[in-house]
């Protein structure tokens, strides 16, 4: 991915937020921005075919 980034806000259901928070506080961490960026890129790639 490019080093240039733009900040955007997304809405995530409360139940998903609760699940994400479990991993953001513990030893196992997840990068929500990276996961979202990959998922968005995948969908855009499909649409552009």
C-alpha positions as CSV (number, residue, x, y, z in Angstrom):
1,X,0.0,0.0,0.0
2,X,1.0,3.6,-0.6
3,X,2.7,5.5,2.2
4,X,0.2,8.4,1.7
5,X,-2.9,8.0,3.7
6,X,-6.2,9.9,4.1
7,X,-8.2,9.7,7.2
8,X,-11.9,8.7,6.8
9,X,-14.5,7.7,9.4
10,X,-16.5,4.5,9.1
11,X,-19.4,3.2,11.1
12,X,-19.1,-0.2,12.7
13,X,-21.9,-2.1,14.5
14,X,-21.6,-2.1,18.3
15,X,-21.3,-5.8,18.5
16,X,-18.3,-5.8,16.1
17,X,-16.7,-2.9,18.1
18,X,-16.9,-5.0,21.3
19,X,-15.1,-7.9,19.5
20,X,-12.4,-5.5,18.2
21,X,-11.8,-4.0,21.6
22,X,-10.9,-7.4,23.0
23,X,-7.9,-7.6,20.7
24,X,-6.9,-4.0,21.0
25,X,-6.3,-4.2,24.7
26,X,-4.6,-7.5,25.0
27,X,-1.3,-9.1,23.8
28,X,-2.8,-10.0,20.4
29,X,-3.4,-6.8,18.5
30,X,-5.2,-6.2,15.3
31,X,-4.7,-3.2,12.9
32,X,-8.3,-2.2,12.1
33,X,-7.1,0.4,9.5
34,X,-5.0,-2.2,7.7
35,X,-7.8,-4.7,7.6
36,X,-10.3,-2.2,6.3
37,X,-7.9,-0.9,3.7
38,X,-7.3,-4.5,2.4
39,X,-11.0,-5.2,2.3
40,X,-11.8,-2.0,0.5
41,X,-9.1,-2.6,-2.1
42,X,-10.3,-6.1,-2.7
43,X,-13.9,-4.8,-3.4
44,X,-12.6,-2.0,-5.6
45,X,-10.4,-4.5,-7.6
46,X,-13.5,-6.6,-8.2
47,X,-15.5,-3.6,-9.4
48,X,-12.8,-2.4,-11.7
49,X,-12.5,-5.7,-13.6
